[in-house]
């Protein structure tokens, strides 16, 4: 019997065991690339939804969204970055065959582009209506204001020294215009160097106006909003009126005409400035120190509180002191303010109109609270132009 010898045919490939199959490296990269693409699309879509959601939502936002809303409204031109990224992701998605995802991502890119164009266009239109030039080159401006010319104590209350910073104009003379500014901070925080106030002080002094930025008594540290009673607000207004009287008494020492002063404030400080200006010459809210106070030339409110739905606060709301013969009032309010209801300025304007008082109201489109923190933003440029126009009347 012949033995048959079986030889292996080496020309035929050997079948691989299923357990030993390895995915090609290229497919692995492709899979991870698609995952990263999907993640990128989700992120830019989330950014677009968040920004437009905040812009369209009219009420107070939960923390930390107010800060996010402020940043995205103040520097909206920078949305061009995520808009460009979204456009690139849409093109890549189309290239790999994700047609409907590419279309949706392109729509997200368009939303972000609109987030750049609409604020710029509407703010430029508002600026043109009020003859205020806007500077694209100044959009990134963040000047160092340096130090105030003087810091002085204007009164002592118990153990507390209340101080003010003087930003004195160059070449002082006795007929200079002066501005007394009350800081914001929700009546519970802040000080005379709060946020952008040093920049306002430097800007005014450089343009020939001396600014006095004043402190006032705040609730005890740690007491929070629970200490914010009508009496507390009345006490703060009394301190601002005391500071105004002190400035009027010492104005000549800083080259300022004591009869040529403007009151101004931001947020809670705007409320106090209005309240002070509107109660001069009345028995209401007497100054907290022994000074004589005379009427001011005008009053400026940056996103200030003018009314309250709480009847207990009626005596500390500026709108309840409107009467004929008040100083001219400039009201500047962001339309998208998520901290102070945007109807504060229009309500006050309606009341001033009914009493026959002089006023100007400017509502800044696509603008949130504390917009002047970003000094170069178009909203901040607009506000400075409007304030300068008012000051020019009394220079």
WOMOVEN-V395519 format. One record per helix or strand of 2 or more residues. SS is the DSSP state (alpha for helix, beta for strand). FROM is the first residue (numbers start at 1). TO is the last residue. Records with the same first field share a line. If there is no record, write none. Layout:
SS: FROM-TO  FROM-TO
This chain:
alpha: 18-20  25-56  65-74  76-95  99-129  197-206  224-227  230-254  268-279  311-316  318-321  343-355  371-373  378-392
beta: 150-157  160-167  176-182  210-214  256-266  298-302  328-334  359-364
